[in-house]
Amino acid sequence: MLALLVLLVAAGGCGNKQLGPPAGAAQPDRFLFDRANEAIVKEQWLNARTYFMQIVDNYPQSPFRPDAKLGMGDSYLGEGSAESSVLAANEFREFLTFYPTNARADYAQYKLAMSHFRQMRAPERDQTETREALREFDTFFQRYPDSALTSEVKQNWRITRDRLSDASYRVGLTYYRARWYPGAISRFREVLAEDPGFTGRDGVYFYLAESLAKSDKTVAEAIPYFARLIAEFDQSEFLEEAKKRLEILKTQ
């Protein structure tokens, strides 16, 4: 009933445009699939989903059915809203349940991760979706190590990992500004331990070194972090100040 309602709404919103296969079509599932992909290219997400849904619901033996299921997920992702991202995740999960050995299972797993990626919030806000995206990216790496999508997935994994690390870094920075150095030191060290490749680790090095130098820790503990910042970053907003602080600490 729900599927019928969606089709009626879609048809009503598109005037007289044909959203079903013509009577007597030799390959109605192919007709629907071709029209769906045309709609995807034009970013006509509702039209595309309407075509894909007819294949999924009405042609269970169609060779296009797995790709139509993926297409429905893609059409939801294309809409770009938080609500549509949730619906996209559901489509990709169902695909992985129904077609776990399909040649495009790696794509489904990647897009499942991206469904959470699209819902990530700013670093200072709740990071539940960020953690979910990381979990699904990690599942991709475990299950599909030889996937042609790996390079692209790694790029988005890094963005996601950076978001989570940035959230922890900002907590540490809050502690630092409040002069609660033990809390800052603990949080900065946690970031470096959990994500040594964090893109913003120059800031972590700098404020960790400063926290150590300003707390009851020895100056010798702070020096290596200034040194790492200088060695690893030839461009950083903290670079010049780190060089000055390093020289000062070395004389103490």
N, C-alpha and C positions, 0 to 999 in steps of 0.2 A: 504494500500500500504506500509506504514511504517512498519507494523508488518511483512508483507511478506519479506521486505528487511532485517529485523533483522534475520528472520529465514534462509534466504539464506546465509547471512554472517556467521551465526553460523554454518550452515551445511558445508559451505566451509572451515571453520577453523577447523573442526573436522574430516576431511577426509570422510570416508564412514560410520561413526557412525550414527546409526539410531536415529533421533531426532523427529520422529513422531510415532504414534501408528502403529503397523503392520496391514496390510490389514485383515479385518475380525475379528479384536479383539473384544471379547465379551464386554469388559469394557474399551474402549479406554481412557476415562478420568482417570480411576484408573491407567492404564499403564503409562500415562503421569505424574500423580501425584507421583507415586512410583519412576519413573526415576528422577524426579525433586528433590525429597528428597535425593536420592542417590548422586546426583550432589552437593547438599548443603553440605552434610557431607564431600565430597571430596573437597569442596571450589571451585568447578567449577561453578563460579557465572553466566557466560553467558549461559552455558548449562542449568543450573537450571532455569534461567529466560525464556529461550526459551520454555522449557516444560510447565512451569506455564502459560506463555502467551497463549499457544494453548488452555489450559483449559478455561482461562478467555474469550478469543475471540470466541471460537468455541463450548463451551458447557455451555450455559447460565443457564441451569437447573441442572447442575451437583452439587451434594452435596460437591464436592471438590473445587468449585469455590471460596468461601470466603477464604479458606486456601491458595489457589493458589494466590489470590490477596496479602495476607500477605507474601507469599513466594517471590513474586516479590520484595516487599519492602525489605525483608531480603537479597535478592541477591544483591540489590543495596548497602545496608549498608555494606555487606561483602566486597565489592570492596574497601571501605575505602577512596575514594577520596571526595573532596568537592563537585564536580559535581554529583557524585553518591548519596551523602547524600541528595542533593536537590531533586533528582528523587525519593529517598526512601520516603522522607516526602510527596511527592505528592501521592504515592501509599497508604500510611497509612491514609492520609486525605480522599482519595476517599473511602477507606474501611469504615471509620467511617460515611461517607455520605450514602453509599449504604447499610451498615449492622450495623446500630447504636445499635441494640439489640442483635447482635450476641454474643455468649458466649466468644468470644475472642476479644471483643471490648476493654477490658482493656489492652490487649497485644498491640493492634494497637495504643492506646493512649500512652502507654509507649514508643513504638518504634518511634512514631512521635516525642516525646520529645528527644529521643536519636539521631534522625536525626539532631536536632539542637545541641545537646551535642557534637556530632562528629565535629561540625564546630566551636566550641568555640575557641577563640583566646587567646593569652597570656594576663596576667593581665594588662600589660601596653598598650594593643592595644584595638581596638573597641570591646565593649561588647554586641553588638546587638544580636548575636546568643546566648550568655549566657542568656540574658533576655528572649529570645524566648523559650529556653529550660526550664527555670524556669516557664514560663507561662503554658507550656504544662504539666510539672510535677504537677503543682498546679491543673490543670484541672483533671488530673488523680486522685489526692487525693479527689477532690470534687465529681467526678462521680463514682469512684470505691473504696469506703472506705474499703470494705471487700475483695478486691482482694488478691489472693495468691502471687501476685507479689509485694505487698506493701513494704516488707522488702528490696528487691533489689532496688526498685525505690527510697526509702528513702536514700540509700547509694549514689546513683548517684545524687539525689537532693542535698545532703550535699556537694558533690564535686562541683556542679554547683554554689550553694550559696556561697561557699568559694571563688570560682573564682571571683564572682562579688564583694564580700566584700574585697578581696585582692586588686582588682583594685582600690577601694576607699581608702583603707589603704595606698597604694603606693602614691596616690595623697597627702594624709595628710603628709606622710613622706617627700615628696618633699617640701611641705610648711615648715615643721619643719627644714629641712636642710637649707632652705633659710632664716630661722629665722623669718618667718611670722607666728607667733604663733597663732594669732586669726583664721587664715585660717586652720591651723593644728588642733586646738581644735575643730572647727566646724566639720571638716571632720571625725575626730576620734570618736566624739560623735555620729555622724550620723551612722557610722558603728555599734557601740554598740547598738544603738536604733533599727536599722533595722535588725540586725542579732546578737542577744545576744549569739548564739551558735557558732559563727565564730571560727573555729579551731585555727586561728592565733591571737586570741584576746589578748594573752599575750603581743605581740608587740604593740597592740593598747593601752592596759593599760599603758605600760611603756612610750611610747612616748606622750600619753595624759598627764600623770602625769608630765613628764619633760616639756611639753609645758606650763602647768599650772604653774609650779614652776618658769619657766623662763619668764613668761609674767607678766602682772600687776595683775594677780589673786592672791588670798591669798594662802599661803603654805598649809593651811588646806584643800583646794580643791584638791590638788595633792595627799595628803597622802592616801585617800581611794583607789585610783587606784593602787598604789604600793602594798597596803595591799591585794587587790583582786587578783593581780598577784601571790603573795606569797601563798595565801589561795587556789587558784584554780589550780596551776601548780606546781607539784613536780619536773618537768623537763622542763627547758626553758633556752634558751641562755641569757635571761634577768634576770634570777632569782637572781643570786648573786649580780649583780649591783643594782637590785631593793631593796634588803635587806640593802645594804650600803646606798642607797639614802634615804630609809625610816628612818633609824637611824639618819642620818644627819638632815633631815627635822623635825624630832620630837624634836630635840634640839633647833631649831630656834624659 
